[in-house]
């Protein structure tokens, strides 16, 4: 539903996108494309969107985001990641087109989506390290997921429901460690963070944060793009390094 905009989260993403005047391409990892080895990278000129959800208003299925791809960039990424392969057919899932549509509604910036490996946190972090040098060329490296994402606990009747304390505590714990780039603590979040099992019942929505941490330079400035919750416990926190 975030794709429809009209709320402070959407305003914040749009403001962030407007600031990125030198972004020539976006490389993004989404919680909604997990793969076992090999890692894949979209290698098409243009591809349809995936409406990989059900039971939502019809207007969501009519949304378009005709961003171009960048096959040459995809080829470079595949060459730099051991065992990676190009993906010529898969379109962009909603973990990609929802935030990109809010931040860059013109859909003119080329997008390459990389699959999220089913792997340990440090291996996903290493993927981010592989992508870090792309930032020197004006390529934005992004991870799309959610710090707190437990759909069995959301208050769907009220987008502005009071925030559940357990969700707030976990979100703040993560935010503090991301701000310090305390990667080792984040690797161990399952054992050390408050309410980790509630906040992250399955890892796919949390794991993209390790890509962005891997792509960050040590002690790099962190900007909080947005801080807040929808439906009582879905964290919409968005951050940027650099």
matplotlib code that plots the C-alpha trace (Angstrom):
import matplotlib.pyplot as plt

x = [0.0, 3.0, 3.2, 0.1, 2.0, 0.3, 2.0, 5.2, 7.2, 6.5, 7.3, 10.6, 11.6, 10.7, 12.9, 15.8, 15.4, 15.4, 18.7, 20.4, 21.1, 24.2, 22.7, 23.3, 22.0, 20.5, 21.6, 19.2, 18.7, 15.1, 13.6, 11.3, 13.9, 15.8, 17.9, 20.3, 23.5, 24.1, 23.4, 21.5, 21.4, 18.7, 20.1, 17.3, 16.8, 13.2, 11.0, 7.5, 6.8, 5.9, 2.8, 3.9, 1.1, -2.6, -5.8, -5.0, -6.9, -7.0, -5.2, -2.0, -2.1, -2.4, 0.8, 3.6, 7.2, 8.9, 12.5, 15.2, 17.7, 21.4, 22.7, 26.3, 26.3, 24.7, 27.4, 30.1, 28.4, 28.1, 31.8, 32.8, 30.7, 32.0, 29.4, 26.9, 24.7, 22.6, 18.8, 17.3, 13.6, 12.6, 10.9, 11.1, 9.3, 7.4, 10.3, 12.0, 9.4, 7.5, 10.4, 11.9, 8.5, 8.2, 11.8, 12.2, 8.7, 10.0, 11.4, 14.3, 17.2, 18.4, 17.8, 19.6, 18.1, 20.4, 19.0, 19.3, 21.4, 20.0, 23.2, 24.7, 24.8, 28.5, 28.1, 25.4, 27.7, 30.4, 28.1, 27.7, 31.5, 31.7, 29.3, 30.9, 33.2, 30.2, 29.3, 32.4, 30.7, 27.5, 25.7, 23.4, 23.5, 20.3, 18.8, 15.0, 13.4, 12.3, 13.9, 10.7, 8.5, 6.1, 2.9, 1.2, 1.4, 0.4, -2.7, -4.2, -7.3, -5.2, -2.2, -1.5, -1.9, 0.2, 3.6, 4.0, 6.8, 8.6, 8.9, 10.1, 12.8, 14.2, 14.0, 16.0, 18.5, 19.2, 19.3, 21.9, 24.2, 23.7, 24.7, 27.9, 28.4, 28.7, 28.6, 29.6, 26.7, 24.3, 25.6, 24.6, 21.2, 19.4, 21.2, 21.6, 18.8, 15.6, 12.6, 14.5, 12.3, 9.2, 10.7, 12.4, 10.5, 12.2, 15.4, 14.6, 13.3, 16.2, 19.0, 19.1, 20.5, 23.8, 24.2, 24.0, 26.3, 28.8, 28.6, 29.3, 32.7, 34.0, 32.8, 30.7, 28.0, 24.6, 21.4, 18.0, 15.7, 12.6, 11.8, 8.4, 6.0, 2.9, 0.2, 1.6, 4.9, 6.0, 9.2, 9.5, 12.9, 15.1, 18.7, 21.5, 25.3, 27.4]
y = [0.0, 2.3, 2.5, 4.8, 7.5, 10.4, 10.0, 11.3, 8.2, 8.9, 12.6, 11.7, 9.2, 11.8, 14.4, 12.0, 11.0, 14.7, 15.2, 12.4, 14.5, 12.6, 9.1, 7.4, 3.9, 2.0, -1.5, -2.9, -6.1, -6.9, -9.1, -10.5, -12.2, -14.7, -17.3, -20.1, -20.0, -18.7, -15.0, -13.4, -9.9, -8.7, -8.2, -6.8, -3.5, -3.3, -5.7, -5.8, -5.3, -8.3, -7.8, -10.4, -10.0, -10.7, -9.4, -5.7, -2.8, -3.0, 0.3, -1.4, -3.8, -0.9, 0.8, 1.1, 1.9, 1.6, 2.1, 0.9, -1.8, -1.7, -5.0, -3.7, -2.9, -6.3, -8.0, -6.2, -7.2, -10.8, -10.8, -9.5, -11.9, -15.5, -17.8, -15.1, -15.3, -12.9, -13.1, -12.0, -12.5, -11.7, -8.3, -6.0, -7.2, -4.8, -4.6, -2.7, -0.7, 0.5, 2.5, 3.5, 4.8, 7.0, 8.3, 8.6, 8.7, 9.6, 6.1, 7.3, 5.9, 2.5, -0.3, -3.6, -5.9, -8.5, -11.5, -11.8, -14.9, -17.3, -17.1, -16.0, -12.3, -12.0, -13.5, -11.0, -8.2, -9.5, -9.0, -5.4, -5.1, -6.4, -3.7, -0.8, 0.4, 1.1, 4.0, 5.8, 5.9, 7.5, 4.2, 4.0, 0.6, -0.1, -2.7, -3.0, -4.8, -3.8, -3.7, -4.9, -7.1, -9.6, -9.7, -12.0, -9.1, -6.0, -4.0, -3.9, -2.0, 1.1, 2.4, 4.9, 2.5, 3.0, 1.4, -1.9, -1.5, -4.7, -3.3, 0.1, -1.5, -3.6, -0.8, 1.5, -1.2, -1.7, 2.0, 2.6, -0.1, 0.9, 4.5, 3.2, 0.6, -2.0, -4.8, -7.6, -6.7, -6.8, -10.1, -11.4, -9.7, -13.0, -13.5, -10.0, -7.7, -7.3, -9.1, -10.3, -13.4, -11.2, -8.5, -10.8, -14.1, -14.9, -13.2, -12.2, -8.7, -7.9, -9.3, -6.5, -4.2, -6.1, -5.3, -1.6, -1.9, -3.8, -1.0, 1.7, 3.1, 2.9, 5.8, 7.2, 9.7, 8.2, 10.0, 9.0, 9.5, 8.4, 7.0, 5.7, 2.8, 1.7, -0.5, -0.6, -2.5, -2.4, -0.3, 2.1, 3.3, 4.3, 5.3, 6.3, 6.3, 9.0]
z = [0.0, 0.4, -3.4, -3.3, -1.5, 0.2, 3.6, 5.3, 4.3, 0.6, 1.0, 2.7, -0.1, -2.8, -1.1, -0.9, -4.6, -5.6, -3.9, -5.8, -8.9, -10.0, -9.8, -13.1, -12.2, -9.2, -8.2, -5.7, -3.6, -2.5, 0.2, -2.5, -4.7, -2.7, -4.5, -3.5, -5.4, -8.0, -7.4, -10.4, -11.9, -14.2, -17.6, -19.7, -21.6, -20.4, -18.3, -16.9, -13.2, -11.0, -8.9, -6.4, -3.9, -3.6, -2.1, -2.5, -4.3, -8.1, -8.4, -7.2, -10.1, -12.6, -11.4, -14.0, -13.5, -16.9, -15.7, -18.2, -17.4, -17.9, -19.4, -19.6, -15.9, -15.1, -17.1, -15.0, -11.8, -12.8, -13.8, -10.3, -8.3, -8.3, -9.9, -10.6, -13.7, -15.7, -15.5, -18.8, -18.1, -14.5, -13.9, -10.9, -7.8, -5.5, -3.1, -5.9, -7.8, -4.7, -3.1, -6.5, -7.7, -4.6, -4.8, -8.6, -10.1, -13.5, -14.0, -16.1, -14.1, -15.1, -12.6, -12.1, -9.4, -7.8, -6.1, -2.3, -1.5, 1.0, 3.1, 6.5, 7.4, 6.7, 3.3, 2.4, 3.8, 1.5, -1.5, -0.5, -0.3, -3.9, -5.0, -3.1, -5.9, -8.1, -5.9, -7.2, -10.6, -9.4, -9.0, -6.0, -4.2, -2.3, 0.0, 0.2, 3.1, 6.6, 10.0, 11.7, 9.5, 11.1, 9.2, 11.8, 14.3, 12.1, 13.0, 9.5, 10.4, 11.4, 9.5, 12.3, 15.2, 18.3, 17.9, 19.7, 22.4, 21.2, 17.6, 18.8, 21.0, 18.2, 15.7, 18.0, 18.8, 15.1, 14.3, 17.0, 15.7, 12.1, 12.9, 14.4, 11.7, 14.4, 12.0, 14.4, 16.7, 13.8, 12.7, 16.1, 16.3, 16.8, 20.1, 21.3, 20.1, 22.1, 20.7, 17.6, 17.1, 17.0, 14.9, 12.4, 12.3, 9.0, 7.8, 4.2, 5.0, 7.4, 5.3, 2.7, 5.4, 5.2, 1.5, 2.3, 5.3, 3.1, 0.5, 3.0, 3.7, 7.3, 9.5, 6.6, 7.4, 7.8, 7.0, 8.4, 5.5, 7.4, 10.9, 11.8, 11.7, 9.7, 11.1, 14.6, 14.0, 10.4, 10.5, 7.6, 8.7, 5.7, 5.9, 3.5, 3.8, 2.2]

ax = plt.figure().add_subplot(projection="3d")
ax.plot(x, y, z, "-o")
ax.set_aspect("equal")
plt.show()
